[in-house]
Structure formats: C-alpha cells, structure tokens
Amino acid sequence: MISRESQLVSGILLLTVPTIMYGGLTLLGLLTQGTAGLAPGGLVLSDTQASLWRAGHAHAGVLLLLALLMQGLVDGARLSPSATWIARLGAPVAAVTMSGGFFGLAFVPAFRWLLYLGGLSLLASVVLTGIGLLRRSESRNAEGT
C-alpha cells in the first residue's frame, strides 16, 4: 500500500501523461513535415532544434516514469519529513525543468539553466531516496539481530 502523499503525487503525475502524448504527436508532425502527427502552424526546426526537441520529449517521458517509481521508494525510505518531500518532488521537478530546458534551448540559449536545475533536483531526489532506503535497511537489520 502506498502512502496518501504518494497517491496524490502519482495521481497528478499520471494526469500529465496526455501532455507528453500531445508533445509526441507534435514532434512527429515536425519530423515528418506534417505527413503524420500534428503540424504546429508551419514551424520548421533545424537539425539541432529537432534533436533538442527529441531530447526534451524523451526526458519528459523517462523522468515521469522515474518520478512515479520514486513515489513508492520514498515511502520505504527513512528520511525526515522535509527530506521526504524533497525526495518525493525532486524527480517530478526534474521531469518538467529538464524537458523544458531542452525545448527552450532549441530557441534561446539562456534556457540551459533549466537543465542544470533539473539535474540538481534529480540528483537530490535519488541520493536522498537511496540514503533513506539504506538507512531503513540498516535499522531493520539492527532490529532483527
């Protein structure tokens, strides 16, 4: 059974899946010059821009899946309440900021800061969760002996 907090965050994350699906249809339209997917108003991307859009879309999907997985792992981790929320929300924040960074970087170099923010957010989330899971494991081992 997952916690109420995990249910809430997971429910919100699942509701974002249609936006990733729409992004995939749009990307497909751009890459096929409108023969498949959705063509957004005659927008044409350079090779670099198309690569950045691919990276943004891929990161959104993969990091959303990781964020969903992390919810159950955070429930099993031994962390303070504030560290628990940082661990719980770090991966979803990374999904938004990293994918947004790639999309934005396709047009404005200043958007690269979103990539760094997302990377730091993801790093904090996975490191805290990993430490919390190891602490939980150690406390269970100590109780069992």
Helices and strands as residue ranges (DSSP letters): H 4-15, H 17-31, H 47-76, H 81-105, G 109-111, H 112-144
